[in-house]
Amino acid sequence: MLGGIEAGGTKFVLAAGPSPREITARHTIPTRDPETTLAEAAAWFAGLGQITALGIGSFGPVDLDPASVTWGRITNTPKPGWADCDIAGFFMDRLGVPVGFDTDVNAAALAEFAASGGAVGSLAYLTIGTGIGGGLVLDGQPVHGIAHPEMGHIYPRRHADDRDFPGTCPHHGDCLEGLASGPAIIAHWGASLSHLPADHPAHAVIADYIAQACHMLFASVAVGEIVIGGGVANTPGLVERVASRARELDAGYLPGGTRHKIIRPRLGDNAGITGALMLAEKA
């Protein structure tokens, strides 16, 4: 029996099953302080009986270097109380099982890549929600670099109708996350994107910012697909707006042409937790 945790800034999704393709138990808890949240998650797994391995796809930044003394920790996150949280170590000690650990978006990217059945050689997963993050899979392997990508913290060009909002990122102000995440949209316009009228200018502004990130990925690493998930991405018509705007930004230049795709997750809301179970399977 494998266990998986999709550790998000708003909620923890917990699941267990004999394989990533067969989830037999599932539970969701709110993300509160680390002590309360991790203890509740561990108690849920303990109540299922013995699991053989656990996979964690976590919000970040995180330390993914297996040679580092701080491997498995959430590092300098802006989420209050969670900086330097040894999330992987906690579950290894409490449950006594090997733990596979990666970012939540890399886990989702791995799951979506597997779900494609090898139809694409490279894939990026962008989540647009409480925060913005991106995972990248090239030739079937997640990309880490010296740490891991932080695609939500690139600086997009400001939209002509959005010059004055300073952004909400505590580190960068008007980076992508500071302009287009769920909390940024509420801070800017007073409501979530899905609750704003269909003709509200926010829809075009947010689509433009996300499309710039997509164009950057197409132009810099030539991914075949970009999968867009997360709560904000569930806004009706947003993914289609992003795809249309990305084509406009490309202006017919990129050699991949129409082979570059922007799609919704094949696995729906299960991408992240499926990826976490894949990390458990590997562990």
C-alpha positions as CSV (number, residue, x, y, z in Angstrom):
1,M,0.0,0.0,0.0
2,L,1.4,3.4,-1.1
3,G,0.7,6.7,0.5
4,G,0.7,10.1,-1.1
5,I,0.5,13.7,0.1
6,E,-0.2,16.7,-2.2
7,A,0.9,19.4,0.3
8,G,-0.6,22.7,-0.8
9,G,-0.7,26.1,0.8
10,T,-4.5,25.8,1.3
11,K,-5.1,22.1,1.8
12,F,-3.3,18.7,2.1
13,V,-4.7,16.0,-0.1
14,L,-4.0,12.5,1.3
15,A,-4.4,9.3,-0.6
16,A,-3.4,5.6,-0.4
17,G,-3.7,2.7,-2.8
18,P,-1.8,-0.3,-4.2
19,S,-0.5,1.8,-7.2
20,P,-0.7,5.4,-8.4
21,R,-3.4,4.2,-10.8
22,E,-5.6,2.8,-8.1
23,I,-6.5,5.1,-5.2
24,T,-8.5,3.2,-2.6
25,A,-8.7,5.9,0.2
26,R,-8.6,9.6,0.1
27,H,-8.9,12.5,2.6
28,T,-8.4,16.3,2.5
29,I,-7.4,18.5,5.5
30,P,-6.9,22.2,5.7
31,T,-3.3,23.5,5.8
32,R,-2.9,25.2,9.2
33,D,0.3,25.3,11.3
34,P,2.9,22.5,10.6
35,E,2.4,20.8,14.0
36,T,-1.4,20.4,13.6
37,T,-1.4,19.7,9.9
38,L,1.4,17.1,9.8
39,A,0.1,15.3,12.9
40,E,-3.4,15.0,11.5
41,A,-2.1,13.7,8.2
42,A,0.1,11.1,10.0
43,A,-2.8,10.0,12.1
44,W,-4.9,9.4,9.0
45,F,-2.3,7.2,7.4
46,A,-1.8,5.3,10.7
47,G,-5.5,4.6,10.8
48,L,-5.3,2.8,7.4
49,G,-2.7,0.3,8.6
50,Q,0.8,-0.1,7.4
51,I,1.9,1.7,4.2
52,T,5.1,0.7,2.5
53,A,6.2,4.1,1.2
54,L,5.1,7.7,1.1
55,G,5.4,10.3,-1.6
56,I,5.1,14.0,-1.0
57,G,4.6,16.7,-3.6
58,S,5.0,19.9,-1.6
59,F,4.6,23.6,-2.0
60,G,7.9,25.3,-1.8
61,P,10.5,26.4,-2.0
62,V,11.9,23.0,-0.8
63,D,15.3,21.4,-0.6
64,L,15.5,18.5,-3.1
65,D,19.3,17.8,-2.8
66,P,19.6,14.3,-1.3
67,A,23.2,15.2,-0.2
68,S,22.0,18.2,1.7
69,V,21.5,18.1,5.5
70,T,18.2,20.0,4.9
71,W,16.8,17.6,2.3
72,G,13.1,17.2,2.6
73,R,12.5,20.6,4.2
74,I,10.3,23.5,3.1
75,T,12.8,26.3,3.1
76,N,12.1,30.1,2.7
77,T,8.4,29.9,2.0
78,P,6.4,33.1,2.5
79,K,3.7,31.0,4.2
80,P,3.7,31.9,7.9
81,G,5.1,29.2,10.2
82,W,6.3,26.8,7.5
83,A,9.8,28.0,6.8
84,D,12.4,25.3,7.6
85,C,9.7,22.7,8.2
86,D,11.2,19.2,7.9
87,I,8.1,17.7,6.2
88,A,9.8,14.6,4.8
89,G,11.7,13.9,8.0
90,F,8.6,14.1,10.1
91,F,6.8,11.4,8.1
92,M,9.9,9.2,7.9
93,D,10.1,9.3,11.7
94,R,6.4,9.0,12.4
95,L,5.5,6.3,9.8
96,G,8.8,4.5,9.5
97,V,8.7,4.3,5.7
98,P,10.9,5.6,2.8
99,V,9.7,8.9,1.5
100,G,9.9,10.2,-2.1
101,F,9.9,14.0,-2.1
102,D,9.5,16.7,-4.8
103,T,7.7,19.9,-5.5
104,D,3.9,19.6,-5.9
105,V,4.2,20.9,-9.5
106,N,6.9,18.4,-10.5
107,A,4.7,15.6,-9.0
108,A,1.8,16.8,-11.1
109,A,4.0,17.2,-14.2
110,L,5.2,13.6,-13.8
111,A,1.6,12.3,-13.5
112,E,0.4,14.3,-16.5
113,F,3.4,13.1,-18.5
114,A,2.6,9.5,-17.6
115,A,-1.1,10.1,-18.5
116,S,-0.1,11.3,-22.0
117,G,1.2,7.8,-22.7
118,G,4.4,9.1,-24.1
119,A,2.6,11.2,-26.7
120,V,4.8,14.2,-25.8
121,G,8.6,14.2,-25.2
122,S,8.4,17.2,-22.9
123,L,5.8,18.8,-20.7
124,A,5.4,21.6,-18.3
125,Y,2.7,21.8,-15.6
126,L,1.6,25.3,-14.3
127,T,-0.6,25.6,-11.3
128,I,-2.4,28.9,-10.9
129,G,-3.9,29.1,-7.5
130,T,-3.0,30.2,-4.0
131,G,0.5,30.6,-5.5
132,I,1.9,30.0,-9.0
133,G,4.4,27.3,-9.7
134,G,5.7,25.2,-12.5
135,G,7.1,21.7,-13.0
136,L,9.0,20.6,-16.0
137,V,9.5,17.1,-17.4
138,L,12.0,16.5,-20.1
139,D,12.6,13.0,-21.6
140,G,10.5,11.6,-18.8
141,Q,12.6,13.1,-16.0
142,P,11.7,16.0,-13.7
143,V,14.0,19.0,-14.0
144,H,15.5,20.2,-10.8
145,G,18.7,22.2,-11.7
146,I,20.6,23.2,-8.6
147,A,17.3,23.5,-6.7
148,H,14.0,23.5,-8.7
149,P,12.3,25.8,-11.1
150,E,10.3,28.7,-9.6
151,M,8.2,29.7,-12.7
152,G,5.8,31.7,-10.7
153,H,8.5,34.3,-9.9
154,I,9.4,35.4,-13.4
155,Y,8.6,39.1,-14.2
156,P,6.0,39.4,-17.0
157,R,5.7,42.6,-19.0
158,R,2.9,44.7,-17.4
159,H,-0.4,44.8,-19.3
160,A,-1.4,48.2,-20.7
161,D,-4.5,48.1,-18.5
162,D,-2.6,47.1,-15.3
163,R,0.2,49.5,-14.7
164,D,-0.5,50.6,-11.1
165,F,-1.1,47.5,-9.0
166,P,2.1,46.8,-7.1
167,G,1.6,43.1,-6.8
168,T,1.4,40.9,-3.7
169,C,4.6,38.8,-3.7
170,P,6.5,39.6,-0.5
171,H,9.8,39.0,-2.3
172,H,9.2,40.4,-5.8
173,G,6.1,42.5,-5.8
174,D,4.9,42.2,-9.4
175,C,6.2,38.9,-10.4
176,L,3.8,36.4,-12.1
177,E,2.6,35.1,-8.7
178,G,2.3,38.6,-7.3
179,L,0.0,39.6,-10.2
180,A,-1.9,36.5,-11.3
181,S,-2.3,34.2,-8.2
182,G,-5.7,33.8,-6.5
183,P,-4.8,36.1,-3.6
184,A,-3.3,38.7,-6.0
185,I,-6.5,38.8,-8.0
186,I,-8.6,39.3,-4.9
187,A,-6.3,42.0,-3.6
188,H,-6.4,43.8,-7.0
189,W,-10.1,43.5,-7.9
190,G,-11.8,42.5,-4.7
191,A,-13.1,39.1,-5.9
192,S,-11.8,35.8,-7.3
193,L,-11.5,35.7,-11.1
194,S,-14.4,33.2,-11.4
195,H,-16.7,35.6,-9.5
196,L,-15.9,38.6,-11.7
197,P,-18.2,39.3,-14.7
198,A,-17.3,37.7,-17.9
199,D,-16.6,41.1,-19.5
200,H,-14.4,42.3,-16.6
201,P,-10.9,43.4,-17.8
202,A,-9.2,41.2,-15.3
203,H,-9.9,38.1,-17.5
204,A,-7.8,39.5,-20.3
205,V,-5.1,40.8,-18.0
206,I,-4.6,37.5,-16.2
207,A,-4.7,35.5,-19.4
208,D,-2.0,37.8,-20.8
209,Y,0.3,37.2,-17.8
210,I,-0.1,33.4,-17.9
211,A,0.3,33.4,-21.7
212,Q,3.6,35.2,-21.3
213,A,4.8,32.4,-19.0
214,C,3.7,29.8,-21.5
215,H,5.5,31.6,-24.4
216,M,8.6,31.7,-22.2
217,L,8.5,28.0,-21.8
218,F,7.8,27.3,-25.5
219,A,10.6,29.6,-26.5
220,S,13.2,28.6,-23.9
221,V,12.8,24.8,-23.5
222,A,10.5,24.0,-26.4
223,V,8.1,21.9,-24.4
224,G,5.4,20.1,-26.4
225,E,2.6,20.7,-23.9
226,I,1.8,23.0,-21.1
227,V,-0.8,21.7,-18.7
228,I,-2.5,24.4,-16.7
229,G,-4.2,23.5,-13.4
230,G,-5.1,25.1,-10.1
231,G,-8.1,26.9,-8.7
232,V,-7.8,30.0,-10.8
233,A,-7.4,27.9,-13.9
234,N,-10.9,26.5,-13.3
235,T,-12.3,29.9,-14.3
236,P,-14.5,29.3,-17.3
237,G,-12.7,30.2,-20.6
238,L,-9.4,31.1,-19.0
239,V,-7.3,28.3,-20.4
240,E,-8.7,29.0,-23.9
241,R,-7.9,32.7,-23.5
242,V,-4.3,31.8,-22.5
243,A,-3.9,29.6,-25.5
244,S,-5.2,32.2,-27.8
245,R,-3.0,35.0,-26.3
246,A,0.1,32.7,-26.4
247,R,-0.4,32.3,-30.2
248,E,-0.6,36.0,-30.5
249,L,2.6,36.5,-28.6
250,D,4.4,33.9,-30.7
251,A,3.3,35.8,-33.9
252,G,4.1,32.7,-36.0
253,Y,7.8,32.5,-35.1
254,L,8.4,29.4,-33.0
255,P,9.5,26.3,-35.1
256,G,7.2,24.1,-33.1
257,G,4.2,25.9,-34.5
258,T,0.9,24.3,-33.8
259,R,2.6,21.3,-32.1
260,H,2.9,23.4,-29.0
261,K,-0.3,22.8,-26.9
262,I,-1.8,24.4,-23.9
263,I,-4.3,22.1,-22.2
264,R,-6.2,21.3,-19.1
265,P,-5.0,18.4,-16.9
266,R,-5.8,15.0,-18.3
267,L,-6.2,13.8,-14.7
268,G,-8.3,16.8,-13.6
269,D,-7.8,17.5,-9.9
270,N,-6.0,14.2,-9.4
271,A,-2.7,15.2,-11.1
272,G,-0.9,16.2,-8.0
273,I,-1.9,13.3,-5.8
274,T,-1.3,10.8,-8.5
275,G,2.2,12.3,-8.9
276,A,2.7,12.0,-5.1
277,L,1.9,8.3,-5.3
278,M,4.3,7.9,-8.2
279,L,7.0,9.4,-5.9
280,A,6.1,6.8,-3.3
281,E,6.3,4.0,-5.9
282,K,9.8,5.2,-6.8
283,A,10.8,5.4,-3.2
